[in-house]
Each structure stands twice: as C-alpha cells, then as structure tokens.
Amino acid sequence: MEIKVIGTGCPDCNALYTHTLEALQRLGLEAHVEKVEDLVEMVKLGVMQVPTLMVDGTVRSAGRILTTEQVCKLLKD
C-alpha cells in the first residue's frame, strides 16, 4: 500500500499525517507513507485542496482533517 499525505506542512496537514500513521499502527498494516509538501508535485498529482489523503494513487479525502478512526475506516474499505 502506498499512501501520500499531501499538503503545505501546516498544522492541519501534519495532523492528518499523524492520524494516518496512528491508523496504520492500530490496524497492523504496513504501508509506504510519504508527505508531499512540494507545490509543483501537488499540481502534478492534481491536488486542489489540502490536506489530501491519497491511497494507491486515488484521492480518498481532500480538504478535511480526518481523525484516526476515520482513517482506519477508510483504510479498511
């Protein structure tokens, strides 16, 4: 599984990154997690709202700070 947390490095983006790591730990899943903070890379990925959570190349959430529980649910689906 490849996960990208995309944002500008603001507190909201950092919170989503932390919640994503916590969710993976709770679920016992392994994944490559990458923070994308470069604006050029964000544009290449087609991201228009931050924070964005991308799982295996698909945007699963944009413009919201998901809780750890919400990330767990998203990763289980």
C-alpha positions as CSV (number, residue, x, y, z in Angstrom):
1,M,0.0,0.0,0.0
2,E,1.3,3.5,-0.9
3,I,-0.1,6.4,1.0
4,K,0.6,10.1,0.3
5,V,-0.4,12.9,2.7
6,I,-0.4,16.0,0.6
7,G,-0.3,19.5,2.0
8,T,1.8,22.6,2.7
9,G,3.2,21.4,6.0
10,C,0.6,23.4,8.0
11,P,-0.8,22.0,11.3
12,D,-3.8,20.5,9.6
13,C,-1.6,18.6,7.1
14,N,0.7,17.4,9.9
15,A,-2.3,16.2,12.0
16,L,-3.6,14.2,9.0
17,Y,-0.1,12.6,8.6
18,T,0.0,11.7,12.4
19,H,-3.5,10.3,12.3
20,T,-2.6,8.2,9.2
21,L,0.4,6.7,11.0
22,E,-1.7,6.0,14.1
23,A,-4.4,4.3,12.0
24,L,-1.8,2.1,10.3
25,Q,-0.4,1.1,13.7
26,R,-3.9,0.3,15.1
27,L,-4.8,-1.8,12.1
28,G,-1.5,-3.6,12.0
29,L,-1.0,-2.6,8.4
30,E,2.3,-1.8,6.6
31,A,2.5,0.9,4.0
32,H,4.9,3.3,2.5
33,V,3.7,6.7,3.8
34,E,5.0,9.9,2.1
35,K,4.4,13.5,2.9
36,V,4.2,15.6,-0.2
37,E,4.7,19.3,0.5
38,D,6.2,20.5,-2.8
39,L,3.7,22.7,-4.7
40,V,4.9,21.5,-8.1
41,E,4.4,17.9,-7.1
42,M,0.9,18.7,-5.7
43,V,-0.1,20.2,-9.1
44,K,1.3,17.1,-10.9
45,L,-0.9,14.9,-8.6
46,G,-3.9,17.1,-9.4
47,V,-4.5,18.1,-5.8
48,M,-6.5,21.3,-5.4
49,Q,-7.4,21.1,-1.7
50,V,-5.2,20.3,1.3
51,P,-4.8,18.3,3.3
52,T,-5.4,15.4,0.9
53,L,-5.0,11.7,1.6
54,M,-4.1,9.6,-1.4
55,V,-4.1,5.8,-1.2
56,D,-2.6,3.8,-4.0
57,G,-2.9,6.7,-6.4
58,T,-6.6,7.5,-5.6
59,V,-7.7,10.6,-3.6
60,R,-9.6,9.3,-0.7
61,S,-10.1,12.6,1.2
62,A,-9.5,16.2,0.4
63,G,-9.8,19.4,2.4
64,R,-10.6,17.7,5.7
65,I,-8.6,16.6,8.7
66,L,-9.6,13.0,9.2
67,T,-9.5,11.6,12.7
68,T,-7.5,8.4,13.4
69,E,-10.8,6.5,13.5
70,Q,-11.9,7.9,10.1
71,V,-8.6,7.0,8.6
72,C,-8.9,3.4,10.0
73,K,-12.4,3.1,8.4
74,L,-11.1,4.5,5.1
75,L,-8.2,2.0,5.0
76,K,-10.4,-0.9,5.8
77,D,-12.8,-0.2,2.9
